[in-house]
Amino acid sequence: MGAAAVAAAVLAGGGAHDPHDPPDSHGYRMRTDARFAPPEAFVPSAAVTYDRELVPAGAWIEVAQRTGLGGATTVGLRTKGLRPGHSYGVHVHQKPCAADPAAAGGHYQHEPSADPHHVTAENEVWLDFTADGHGSGTARAHHSWGFRRGEASSVVLHDEPGSKGARVACFTVPFGWVAGTA
């Protein structure tokens, strides 16, 4: 079992949980973390770095999700060991991470659309931040909506904030859903 799976604490009682199972009466809660490793690492990680200047191997990431029965969702992010002073764009993406940065697919959108006007922090989960002098960062996003089952699978770090920028790292995350809310 990988570090990310061991670190996942879900639901009110904690313990292992499949994010595709329906939540209990408290909604869905999850927290997972990992250390970044390059795609070719001997020991694979759920967190992959594509740019070791901005996201060094061994840097740490934690993602937490809380979705209530009404569907409101909060996603939090914490990082350590990144390039101090650098501003990162971070978004929830549709697919899991892989050696190819494009494998994570596009941004998760509450209202899916090809229209560039829908690429907004209100329709997507944006967790942009600037790493402090020690390379640590935090971000949080809250929305009145939740994820659709199986359509949110990773967090991608981009080399600049906003909706553009090269993909510099990716973390596969077991995002969950609440039945009847999304």
N, CA and C of each residue as an Amber inpcrd file, in Angstrom:
protein
   546
   0.8630000  -1.1780000   0.0000000   0.0000000   0.0000000   0.0000000
   0.9010000   1.2300000   0.0000000   0.6450000   2.2080000  -0.8800000
   1.4690000   3.4050000  -1.0010000   1.2370000   4.3830000   0.1270000
   2.1640000   5.3200000   0.2670000   2.0690000   6.3260000   1.3250000
   0.7850000   7.1300000   1.2100000   0.3730000   7.4370000  -0.0240000
  -0.8520000   8.2220000  -0.2010000  -2.0640000   7.4450000   0.2950000
  -2.1030000   6.1470000   0.0290000  -3.2460000   5.3430000   0.4800000
  -3.2450000   5.2090000   1.9880000  -2.0620000   5.0220000   2.5800000
  -1.9700000   4.8910000   4.0290000  -2.3760000   6.1890000   4.7100000
  -2.0130000   7.3130000   4.1110000  -2.2870000   8.6080000   4.7310000
  -3.7280000   9.0630000   4.5570000  -4.4670000   8.4180000   3.6840000
  -5.8550000   8.8540000   3.4520000  -6.6970000   8.5960000   4.6930000
  -7.3340000   9.6140000   5.1800000  -8.2710000   9.4800000   6.2960000
  -9.6190000   9.9130000   5.7700000 -10.5700000   9.0200000   5.7910000
 -11.8330000   9.3270000   5.1600000 -13.0010000   9.0980000   6.0900000
 -14.0430000   9.8620000   5.8280000 -15.2870000   9.7930000   6.5650000
 -15.0860000  10.0400000   8.0520000 -16.1370000  10.0630000   8.7800000
 -16.0750000  10.3950000  10.1950000 -15.2520000   9.3910000  10.9820000
 -15.3230000   8.1120000  10.6490000 -14.6110000   7.0910000  11.3950000
 -13.1970000   6.8750000  10.9400000 -12.7490000   7.5250000   9.8770000
 -11.4060000   7.3240000   9.3580000 -11.2850000   5.9620000   8.7080000
 -10.0540000   5.5270000   8.4310000  -9.8370000   4.2210000   7.8480000
  -9.8910000   4.2570000   6.3380000  -9.7290000   3.0800000   5.7330000
  -9.6960000   2.9890000   4.2840000 -11.1040000   3.1370000   3.7150000
 -11.2070000   3.7660000   2.5610000 -12.4960000   4.0010000   1.9170000
 -12.2700000   4.1340000   0.4290000 -13.1000000   3.4850000  -0.3460000
 -13.0530000   3.6380000  -1.7950000 -13.8110000   4.9110000  -2.1480000
 -13.1820000   5.8910000  -2.8200000 -13.8600000   7.1550000  -3.1130000
 -15.0700000   6.9820000  -4.0150000 -15.2410000   5.8130000  -4.6190000
 -16.3930000   5.5900000  -5.4860000 -17.5680000   4.9720000  -4.7410000
 -17.3690000   4.6170000  -3.4500000 -18.4750000   4.1510000  -2.6210000
 -19.2590000   5.3550000  -2.1390000 -20.5680000   5.2070000  -1.9310000
 -21.3440000   6.3280000  -1.3930000 -20.8570000   6.7010000   0.0030000
 -20.9330000   7.9760000   0.3800000 -20.4740000   8.4090000   1.6910000
 -21.4660000   8.0220000   2.7770000 -21.0470000   8.1780000   4.0320000
 -21.9630000   7.9250000   5.1340000 -22.7790000   9.1840000   5.4090000
 -23.4530000   9.2380000   6.5260000 -24.3640000  10.3460000   6.8340000
 -23.6640000  11.6740000   7.0900000 -22.3380000  11.6790000   7.1240000
 -21.5930000  12.9180000   7.3620000 -21.0780000  13.5640000   6.0820000
 -21.2720000  12.9200000   4.9460000 -20.7010000  13.4150000   3.7020000
 -19.4160000  12.6810000   3.4040000 -18.5150000  13.3380000   2.7040000
 -17.2430000  12.7160000   2.3220000 -16.0980000  13.5770000   2.8300000
 -15.1520000  12.9320000   3.4870000 -13.9440000  13.6140000   3.9690000
 -12.7410000  12.7710000   3.5930000 -11.6990000  13.4420000   3.1320000
 -10.5100000  12.7430000   2.7040000  -9.3120000  13.6540000   2.9050000
  -8.1890000  13.0460000   3.2790000  -6.9140000  13.7670000   3.3390000
  -5.8460000  12.7690000   2.9110000  -4.9890000  13.1860000   1.9860000
  -3.9310000  12.3170000   1.4980000  -2.6800000  13.1510000   1.2250000
  -1.5310000  12.5250000   1.3460000  -0.2870000  13.2440000   1.0850000
   0.7250000  12.3190000   0.4270000   1.7620000  12.9070000  -0.1440000
   2.8140000  12.1380000  -0.8050000   4.0400000  13.0200000  -0.9920000
   5.1370000  12.3740000  -1.3090000   6.3790000  13.0450000  -1.7020000
   6.4920000  12.9530000  -3.2170000   6.9100000  14.0500000  -3.8480000
   7.0750000  14.0570000  -5.2970000   8.2780000  13.2270000  -5.7110000
   8.1340000  12.5030000  -6.8110000   9.2110000  11.7120000  -7.4030000
   9.1200000  11.8770000  -8.9180000  10.2400000  11.7550000  -9.6100000
  10.1830000  11.8330000 -11.0760000   9.4720000  10.5990000 -11.6340000
   8.9270000  10.7080000 -12.8510000   8.1910000   9.5800000 -13.4400000
   9.0160000   8.3000000 -13.5160000  10.3250000   8.4340000 -13.6800000
  11.1890000   7.2600000 -13.8310000  11.7200000   6.7270000 -12.4980000
  11.2190000   7.2040000 -11.3800000  11.7000000   6.7790000 -10.0560000
  11.5310000   5.2820000  -9.8660000  12.5030000   4.6580000  -9.1950000
  12.4510000   3.2280000  -8.9060000  11.2370000   2.8930000  -8.0460000
  10.9560000   3.7500000  -7.0640000   9.7630000   3.5920000  -6.2310000
   8.7610000   4.6490000  -6.6850000   7.6880000   4.2410000  -7.3620000
   6.7240000   5.2210000  -7.8750000   5.9750000   5.9310000  -6.7560000
   5.4850000   7.1110000  -7.0650000   4.7250000   7.9130000  -6.1130000
   3.4440000   8.3940000  -6.7850000   2.4320000   8.6620000  -5.9710000
   1.1910000   9.2640000  -6.4870000   1.4310000  10.7140000  -6.8820000
   2.5570000  11.2890000  -6.4310000   2.9320000  12.6670000  -6.7520000
   4.1350000  12.6360000  -7.6990000   3.9580000  13.1900000  -8.8960000
   4.9790000  13.1320000  -9.9370000   5.4680000  14.5380000 -10.2470000
   6.7860000  14.7180000 -10.2700000   7.3480000  16.0130000 -10.6670000
   7.8580000  15.9210000 -12.1050000   7.5190000  16.9380000 -12.8910000
   7.9880000  17.0300000 -14.2700000   9.0700000  18.0980000 -14.4080000
   9.1290000  19.0250000 -13.4690000  10.1040000  20.1180000 -13.4750000
  10.7540000  20.1520000 -12.0910000  11.9400000  19.5680000 -11.9840000
  12.6020000  19.4280000 -10.6750000  13.1890000  20.7350000 -10.1570000
  13.2260000  21.7610000 -10.9990000  13.6470000  23.0830000 -10.5190000
  12.5330000  23.7200000  -9.6810000  11.2900000  23.5730000 -10.1210000
  10.1480000  24.1690000  -9.4210000   9.5560000  23.2410000  -8.3700000
   9.5970000  21.9330000  -8.6340000   9.0560000  20.9270000  -7.7070000
  10.1200000  19.8280000  -7.5620000  11.0580000  20.0190000  -6.6350000
  12.1360000  19.0370000  -6.4690000  11.6220000  17.6710000  -6.0030000
  12.3160000  16.6250000  -6.4100000  12.0040000  15.2930000  -5.8910000
  12.1350000  15.3540000  -4.3710000  11.1930000  14.7690000  -3.6770000
  11.1770000  14.7970000  -2.2150000  10.3080000  15.8980000  -1.6380000
   9.8970000  16.8920000  -2.4680000   8.9650000  17.9190000  -1.9800000
   7.6650000  17.2160000  -1.5850000   6.9050000  17.8350000  -0.6980000
   5.7230000  17.1970000  -0.1070000   4.4510000  17.9400000  -0.4900000
   3.3530000  17.1870000  -0.6340000   2.0480000  17.7710000  -0.9230000
   0.9840000  17.0360000  -0.1090000  -0.0040000  17.7930000   0.3440000
  -1.1670000  17.2290000   1.0170000  -2.4120000  17.8750000   0.4280000
  -3.4310000  17.0630000   0.1530000  -4.7110000  17.5630000  -0.3400000
  -5.7980000  16.9910000   0.5590000  -6.7450000  17.8310000   0.9300000
  -7.8860000  17.4100000   1.7340000  -9.1670000  17.8440000   1.0460000
 -10.2100000  17.0520000   1.2060000 -11.5240000  17.3700000   0.6540000
 -12.5700000  17.1470000   1.7270000 -13.5220000  18.0610000   1.7920000
 -14.6790000  17.9000000   2.6730000 -15.9080000  18.2720000   1.8600000
 -16.8240000  17.3120000   1.6870000 -18.0710000  17.5560000   0.9710000
 -19.2200000  17.1700000   1.8840000 -20.0820000  18.1240000   2.1660000
 -21.2390000  17.8640000   3.0100000 -22.3730000  17.2430000   2.2240000
 -23.3990000  16.7960000   2.9340000 -24.5410000  16.1590000   2.2860000
 -25.2630000  17.0950000   1.3330000 -25.1550000  18.4030000   1.5450000
 -25.7690000  19.3690000   0.6360000 -24.9600000  19.5900000  -0.6200000
 -23.7490000  19.0290000  -0.6810000 -22.9220000  19.1290000  -1.8720000
 -21.8130000  20.1550000  -1.8050000 -21.8610000  21.1010000  -0.8440000
 -20.8020000  22.1040000  -0.7480000 -19.4710000  21.4010000  -0.4940000
 -18.4450000  21.8260000  -1.2320000 -17.1380000  21.1690000  -1.1700000
 -16.0340000  22.1710000  -0.8850000 -15.1450000  21.7830000   0.0230000
 -13.9380000  22.5440000   0.2980000 -12.7470000  21.6480000  -0.0060000
 -11.7930000  22.1750000  -0.7800000 -10.5590000  21.4650000  -1.0810000
  -9.4180000  22.3210000  -0.5450000  -8.5450000  21.6980000   0.2260000
  -7.3890000  22.3900000   0.7830000  -6.1020000  21.7650000   0.2830000
  -5.0490000  22.5660000   0.2250000  -3.7510000  22.1370000  -0.2830000
  -2.6610000  22.6730000   0.6270000  -1.6550000  21.8340000   0.9150000
  -0.4510000  22.2760000   1.6190000   0.7490000  21.6740000   0.9060000
   1.8250000  22.4320000   0.8210000   3.0470000  21.9520000   0.1820000
   4.2600000  22.3670000   1.0100000   5.3400000  21.6270000   0.8420000
   6.6390000  21.9620000   1.4470000   7.7290000  21.5490000   0.4770000
   8.8000000  22.3240000   0.4440000   9.9600000  21.9660000  -0.3530000
   9.9540000  22.4390000  -1.7880000   9.0280000  23.3390000  -2.1470000
   8.9900000  23.8700000  -3.5120000   9.9460000  25.0590000  -3.6320000
  10.0560000  25.6310000  -4.8280000  10.9510000  26.7710000  -5.0260000
  10.4210000  27.9790000  -4.2500000  11.2020000  28.4970000  -3.3010000
  10.7670000  29.6540000  -2.5150000  10.4480000  30.8570000  -3.3950000
   9.3230000  31.5180000  -3.0850000   8.9300000  32.7330000  -3.7720000
   8.2440000  32.5370000  -5.1110000   8.1560000  31.3150000  -5.5830000
   7.5300000  31.0790000  -6.8930000   6.0120000  30.9990000  -6.7500000
   5.2800000  31.5560000  -7.7320000   3.8190000  31.4960000  -7.7540000
   3.3760000  30.3520000  -8.6630000   2.5130000  29.4890000  -8.1250000
   2.0370000  28.3020000  -8.8230000   0.5410000  28.4180000  -9.1050000
   0.1350000  27.9260000 -10.2510000  -1.2830000  27.7250000 -10.5420000
  -1.5850000  26.2690000 -10.2350000  -2.6620000  26.0040000  -9.5190000
  -2.9960000  24.6370000  -9.1390000  -4.4820000  24.4250000  -9.3920000
  -4.8100000  23.3310000 -10.0720000  -6.1970000  23.0360000 -10.4130000
  -6.4880000  21.5550000 -10.2320000  -7.7400000  21.2250000  -9.9420000
  -8.1830000  19.8360000  -9.9590000  -8.3580000  19.4470000 -11.4260000
  -7.8250000  18.2760000 -11.7790000  -7.9090000  17.7710000 -13.1490000
  -8.7410000  16.4970000 -13.1950000  -9.1240000  16.1050000 -14.4050000
 -10.0790000  15.0110000 -14.6160000  -9.5090000  13.6150000 -14.4390000
  -8.2490000  13.4000000 -14.7740000  -7.6880000  12.0480000 -14.8210000
  -6.4780000  11.9220000 -13.8960000  -6.0720000  10.6850000 -13.5830000
  -4.8930000  10.4680000 -12.7370000  -3.5970000  10.9000000 -13.4330000
  -2.5680000  11.0670000 -12.6500000  -1.2410000  11.4380000 -13.1490000
  -0.5690000  10.2480000 -13.8300000   0.3820000  10.5540000 -14.6960000
   1.2010000   9.5440000 -15.3680000   2.5230000  10.2030000 -15.7670000
   3.3710000   9.4420000 -16.4340000   4.6680000   9.9740000 -16.8660000
   4.5010000  11.1490000 -17.8280000   3.4700000  11.1200000 -18.6590000
   3.1730000  12.2110000 -19.5870000   2.3100000  13.2420000 -18.8600000
   2.7580000  14.4970000 -18.7330000   1.9690000  15.5070000 -18.0350000
   0.5530000  15.6850000 -18.5800000   0.3510000  15.4330000 -19.8750000
  -0.9740000  15.6050000 -20.4830000  -1.9620000  14.5200000 -20.0520000
  -1.4780000  13.4390000 -19.4440000  -2.3450000  12.3150000 -19.0770000
  -3.4330000  12.7150000 -18.0840000  -3.2190000  13.7540000 -17.2990000
  -4.2060000  14.1850000 -16.2940000  -5.4310000  14.8390000 -16.9220000
  -5.4320000  15.0040000 -18.2210000  -6.5900000  15.5920000 -18.8880000
  -6.7670000  17.0540000 -18.5550000  -7.9670000  17.5470000 -18.8090000
  -8.2640000  18.9580000 -18.5820000  -8.7150000  19.2350000 -17.1610000
  -8.9640000  20.5120000 -16.8990000  -9.4720000  20.9280000 -15.5870000
 -10.8420000  20.3170000 -15.3480000 -11.1110000  19.9280000 -14.1100000
 -12.4690000  19.5200000 -13.7430000 -13.3200000  20.7820000 -13.7840000
 -14.4810000  20.7100000 -14.4120000 -15.4040000  21.8420000 -14.4550000
 -16.7650000  21.4210000 -13.9120000 -17.3250000  22.2640000 -13.0620000
 -18.6580000  22.0130000 -12.5260000 -19.6750000  21.9810000 -13.6600000
 -19.5870000  22.9430000 -14.5480000 -20.4130000  22.9870000 -15.7540000
 -19.4740000  22.8140000 -16.9390000 -19.3080000  21.5660000 -17.4120000
 -18.3620000  21.3140000 -18.5050000 -18.6730000  22.1510000 -19.7390000
 -17.6150000  22.7400000 -20.3100000 -17.7910000  23.6010000 -21.4700000
 -16.4660000  23.7810000 -22.1890000 -16.5200000  23.9040000 -23.4970000
 -15.3420000  24.2300000 -24.2940000 -15.1570000  25.7450000 -24.4040000
 -16.1110000  26.5040000 -23.9050000 -16.0670000  27.9620000 -23.9550000
 -15.0140000  28.4780000 -22.9760000 -14.0160000  29.2400000 -23.4390000
 -12.9770000  29.7620000 -22.5450000 -13.5300000  30.6180000 -21.3960000
 -14.7450000  31.1650000 -21.5590000 -15.3390000  31.9720000 -20.4940000
 -15.7370000  31.1330000 -19.2810000 -15.7610000  29.7960000 -19.4240000
 -16.0900000  28.9050000 -18.3150000 -14.8420000  28.4380000 -17.5650000
 -13.6630000  28.8600000 -18.0180000 -12.4150000  28.5350000 -17.3380000
 -12.2110000  29.6100000 -16.2660000 -12.8760000  29.4000000 -15.1370000
 -12.8540000  30.3740000 -14.0490000 -12.7250000  29.6650000 -12.7060000
 -12.3250000  30.4090000 -11.6970000 -12.2280000  29.8640000 -10.3400000
 -13.6020000  29.5040000  -9.7850000 -14.6620000  30.0430000 -10.3370000
 -16.0120000  29.7140000  -9.8780000 -16.4970000  28.3880000 -10.4620000
 -16.0590000  28.0440000 -11.6740000 -16.4900000  26.8220000 -12.3460000
 -15.4940000  25.6790000 -12.1810000 -14.3230000  25.9660000 -11.6680000
 -13.2630000  24.9820000 -11.4690000 -12.7220000  25.1260000 -10.0470000
 -11.8640000  24.2030000  -9.6460000 -11.2150000  24.3040000  -8.3390000
  -9.7960000  24.8130000  -8.5630000  -9.5660000  26.0790000  -8.2070000
  -8.2520000  26.7020000  -8.3300000  -7.6580000  26.8450000  -6.9380000
  -6.4110000  26.4130000  -6.8070000  -5.6970000  26.4570000  -5.5300000
  -4.3500000  27.1590000  -5.7100000  -4.3540000  28.2770000  -6.4310000
  -3.1180000  29.0130000  -6.7020000  -2.5010000  29.5280000  -5.3990000
  -1.1630000  29.5660000  -5.3560000  -0.4520000  30.0680000  -4.1820000
   0.9590000  30.4740000  -4.5730000   1.5970000  31.2300000  -3.6990000
   3.0080000  31.5740000  -3.8350000   3.7490000  30.9340000  -2.6740000
   4.7740000  30.1420000  -2.9840000   5.5520000  29.4760000  -1.9460000
   6.2840000  30.5300000  -1.1090000   6.3090000  30.3220000   0.1940000
   6.9890000  31.2680000   1.0810000   8.5070000  31.0930000   0.9830000
   9.2500000  31.7800000   1.8330000  10.7050000  31.7450000   1.8110000
  11.3040000  30.3780000   2.0960000  10.5040000  29.4670000   2.6310000
  10.9570000  28.1010000   2.9100000  10.4380000  27.1050000   1.8710000
   9.6830000  27.5940000   0.8760000   9.1320000  26.7150000  -0.1520000
   7.8120000  26.0680000   0.2190000   7.1760000  26.5820000   1.2720000
   5.8760000  26.0480000   1.6970000   4.7470000  26.9110000   1.1520000
   3.5890000  26.2810000   0.9680000   2.4350000  27.0240000   0.4860000
   1.1470000  26.3630000   0.9240000   0.0890000  27.1730000   0.9680000
  -1.2380000  26.6670000   1.2880000  -2.2550000  27.3650000   0.4070000
  -3.3520000  26.6760000   0.1800000  -4.4610000  27.2620000  -0.5780000
  -5.7230000  26.5020000  -0.2080000  -6.8460000  27.1670000  -0.4340000
  -8.1370000  26.5680000  -0.1190000  -9.1710000  27.1210000  -1.0900000
 -10.0730000  26.2520000  -1.5370000 -11.1710000  26.6760000  -2.4120000
 -12.4640000  26.0770000  -1.8700000 -13.5180000  26.8740000  -1.8800000
 -14.8270000  26.4100000  -1.4210000 -15.8580000  26.6740000  -2.5130000
 -16.6900000  25.6760000  -2.7650000 -17.7440000  25.8010000  -3.7730000
 -19.0400000  25.2340000  -3.2210000 -20.1560000  25.7170000  -3.7250000
 -21.4730000  25.2290000  -3.3020000 -21.8130000  23.9050000  -3.9810000
 -20.9760000  23.4370000  -4.8740000 -21.1910000  22.2000000  -5.6140000
 -20.1280000  21.1700000  -5.2630000 -20.3960000  19.9150000  -5.6350000
 -19.4510000  18.8290000  -5.4050000 -19.0100000  18.2020000  -6.7120000
 -18.0950000  17.2580000  -6.6100000 -17.5850000  16.5560000  -7.7910000
 -18.5740000  15.4980000  -8.2640000 -18.5970000  15.2900000  -9.5810000
 -19.3420000  14.1710000 -10.1360000 -18.5070000  12.9080000  -9.9780000
 -19.1690000  11.7970000  -9.7960000 -18.5000000  10.5200000  -9.5640000
 -17.4830000  10.2140000 -10.6620000 -16.2290000   9.9820000 -10.2570000
 -15.1860000   9.5580000 -11.1720000 -14.6520000  10.6050000 -12.1250000
 -15.0140000  11.8780000 -11.9560000 -14.5890000  12.9020000 -12.9150000
 -13.5100000  13.8410000 -12.3940000 -13.0970000  13.6780000 -11.1400000
 -12.0050000  14.4770000 -10.5680000 -10.9960000  13.4900000  -9.9980000
  -9.7470000  13.5260000 -10.5050000  -8.7900000  12.4860000 -10.1270000
  -7.4070000  12.9650000  -9.7300000  -7.1030000  14.2490000  -9.9210000
  -5.7480000  14.7060000  -9.6090000  -5.7170000  16.2110000  -9.3680000
  -4.5800000  16.6420000  -8.8420000  -4.2700000  18.0650000  -8.6950000
  -3.0000000  18.3020000  -9.4950000  -3.0460000  19.2670000 -10.4150000
  -1.8880000  19.5810000 -11.2460000  -1.3370000  20.9440000 -10.8510000
  -0.0200000  21.0050000 -10.6490000   0.6730000  22.2600000 -10.3830000
   1.2020000  22.7930000 -11.7070000   0.9010000  24.0630000 -11.9800000
   1.3540000  24.7350000 -13.1960000   2.4280000  25.7570000 -12.8230000
   3.2440000  26.1480000 -13.7900000   4.3620000  27.0540000 -13.5010000
   3.9610000  28.5140000 -13.3440000   2.6790000  28.8240000 -13.4920000
   2.2100000  30.1850000 -13.2400000   0.7540000  30.1360000 -12.7890000
   0.3290000  31.1200000 -12.0050000  -1.0540000  31.1280000 -11.5270000
  -2.0420000  31.4310000 -12.6510000  -3.3180000  31.1870000 -12.3730000
  -4.3570000  31.4300000 -13.3670000  -4.6540000  30.1820000 -14.1630000
  -5.1500000  30.3750000 -15.3640000  -5.6100000  29.2410000 -16.1620000
  -4.5950000  28.7350000 -17.1800000  -3.3980000  29.3040000 -17.1780000
  -2.3810000  28.9070000 -18.1540000  -1.1340000  28.4290000 -17.4290000
  -0.1730000  28.0140000 -18.1900000   1.1060000  27.6170000 -17.6190000
   1.3920000  26.1460000 -17.8300000   2.6710000  25.8360000 -17.9380000
   3.1170000  24.4600000 -18.1460000   2.8400000  23.6280000 -16.8900000
   2.5840000  22.3450000 -17.0950000   2.3590000  21.4180000 -15.9860000
   3.7220000  21.0200000 -15.4210000   3.9570000  21.3320000 -14.1550000
   5.2490000  21.0490000 -13.5370000   5.1950000  19.8850000 -12.5650000
   3.9980000  19.5030000 -12.1110000   3.8500000  18.3690000 -11.2010000
   2.3870000  17.9450000 -11.1740000   2.1500000  16.7250000 -10.6930000
   0.7920000  16.1870000 -10.6300000   0.6850000  15.2540000  -9.4280000
  -0.4500000  15.2650000  -8.7670000  -0.7060000  14.3990000  -7.6120000
  -2.0530000  13.7130000  -7.8140000  -2.0620000  12.3910000  -7.9200000
  -3.3000000  11.6310000  -8.0400000  -3.9840000  11.6150000  -6.6750000
  -5.2470000  12.0250000  -6.6490000  -5.9860000  12.2190000  -5.3980000
  -7.3080000  11.4450000  -5.4540000  -7.6830000  10.7500000  -4.3790000
  -8.9540000  10.0130000  -4.3660000 -10.1500000  10.9080000  -4.0280000
 -10.4330000  11.8790000  -4.9110000 -11.5780000  12.7600000  -4.6720000
 -12.8470000  11.9230000  -4.6290000 -13.7660000  12.3190000  -3.7740000
 -15.0240000  11.5960000  -3.6210000 -16.2080000  12.4420000  -4.0110000
 -17.3730000  11.8610000  -3.9000000 -18.6080000  12.4950000  -4.3280000
 -19.6890000  12.1760000  -3.2980000 -20.7330000  12.9280000  -3.3200000
 -21.8790000  12.6830000  -2.4570000 -23.0760000  12.4370000  -3.3690000
 -23.6710000  11.2670000  -3.2530000 -24.7860000  10.8820000  -4.1170000
 -25.9020000  11.9060000  -4.0680000 -26.4550000  12.2090000  -5.2500000
 -27.5850000  13.1040000  -5.3480000 -27.2800000  14.5750000  -5.2460000
 -25.9720000  14.9470000  -5.1820000 -25.6370000  16.3660000  -5.0440000
 -24.9220000  16.9070000  -6.2670000 -24.3900000  16.0670000  -7.0940000
 -23.6180000  16.5840000  -8.2290000 -24.1660000  16.0790000  -9.5330000
